[in-house]
Amino acid sequence: MFNSIEDLIKPKLLFTFNAGQVARWQGLLRDCELSENTIKGYSSHLKAALRWAKDIGILSEVPKIRMPQRAKASKTMKGRAITAEEYERMLEIVPKVVGNEFADEWRHLLHGLWWSGLRLGEAIELTWDGDGLRVELIDGEPMLWIPAESQKSNKDELLVIAPEFAEVLLVVPDEERTGNVFSTPTVRGETRRIDTVSKFIGRFDKEAKVKVDTGKRRGKEHFKFGSAHDLRRAFGTRWASLLMPADLKQLMRHDDVSTTMRYYVTHQAKGLSERLRAVRGDTSGDTSRIEENLHDENKP
């Protein structure tokens, strides 16, 4: 929570961190595709920390913090898994958005997100040799080391990674395996913060016309274009048909298997239902033929 404030807001002094900055911080967290539940949890921790600061005299008053609430009618998923064809369109559009000079490093990051299932912040934080989130080579096999401070469970963990992402890592020469795995991409020679990187990935989706959600807002058609998190959704969806829920939970690093079931296993069940109908030649859900057979007394 503190890291996100320092990264997104960069406050100079504690007493200058007011209600307006809190609201801006929450908005930037949404831009980074954090869920409302996560933002609510972050906000609760912030409120507790600021109250403690007031109790010991560091602050004269605690800024007002609005606690996010999920609308009753809102959907669990704000997007969907990006398809392979849409992903290829994103890669093609990169030079148009950031220029040819910086296209390779942006594509490298997109490849990492597509094959690893990492969240955007995790991908940018990932190192070869740092103290935090890093790649560990165990008998020549890349694995993911996650320190306790980066985990909700507060436990150090060594986790397997997908074979395709392992291949992405192993092509890097030994002498280059130092520092960050993915450099923070630049535009016009300037390094971009994570919230800005998130917005640029959104621009790739918009330019490539990757629409992950449609609906109406104030009576008008509204489109939601893809995001970095939809690349993670694509990763989870690909593996959902190949792994048992418990294994998928570990691969996605979900805190609870119910999250895995809700987001990916249920999605795969719906996909299977659609494929079964397609095999039968009935993709519309029309039951008229079944009803005809049931009422035809001449048929056994």
C-alpha positions, 0 to 999 in steps of 0.5 A: 500500500505504501509503495503504491502511494510513493509510486503513484502520488510521490508525496513530499511531506506527510501532512500534505497528503490530503483527501484530494490526493487520496481520491487521486491515488484510488483513481490511479489504482483503478487505472492499474486494473486493481479490483475494488476489493483490493483498493478497499483493502489498501484504503483500510490499511491507509486509514489505520496508518494515518489514525496511528500517525494522528494518535502519536502527534505526527498528524493534526487530522486524518484526511477523509478517505472514501471506502470503495464499494462494489455496485450490486449490479456490477460484474465480477470481471471488468474485461475478458481474455484477449485472443491470440489474434487480438494480441498479434494486432497489439504487437503490430500497432506498438510502433505506431504508438511509441515509435520504432526506436522503442518498439522492441522493449515494449513488445518484450514487456507484452511478451512477458505479460502474455506468457507469464500471467504476471500482473503489470506491477510484478513484471516491472518489479521482477529481477534476476538478482534483486532482494524482492520478486526475482527469477531463481534458477533451480537445476537450470529451470527458472522459477519465481521467488516471491518474498514474504513482504510481497505476499498476502500470506506473509510467507516466502514462496518458490513457485513454478512458471509456465514453460513458455515463459521459462523459454522467454527467460532462458534465451537471455544470455547468462551475462545479461541476467542482471537487474530487471527482467523487463526494463521499464519501457520508454517513450521519447527517451523518458522512462515511464511510471507504472500507471503511465505504462498501463495507459500506454498498453491501453492505447495499444488495445484501443489502436488495435480495436481490442474491445473487451466489454461493451454496454451502454452509458447514459443511453449511448454505446460504451466500449471498454478497450483491453488492458494489461490485466486482460493479458493475464486473463488470457494466460489464465484462460489458456491454462484453465482447460489444462489444469485442475483448479488447485494447480491453476490457483497456484499458477495464478497465485490466487489467495483462494481457490474460489477466485480461480473457480469464479474467474476461470473454471466457470468461464471454461465450463461456459466455453465447453457448453458453447462447443458442445452446441457447435458440434451438434450444429445448434449454437443458438440454444434453440430447443425446438428440435428437442421439443419436436422429438419429444412430442413425435409419437412415431419415434421411439 
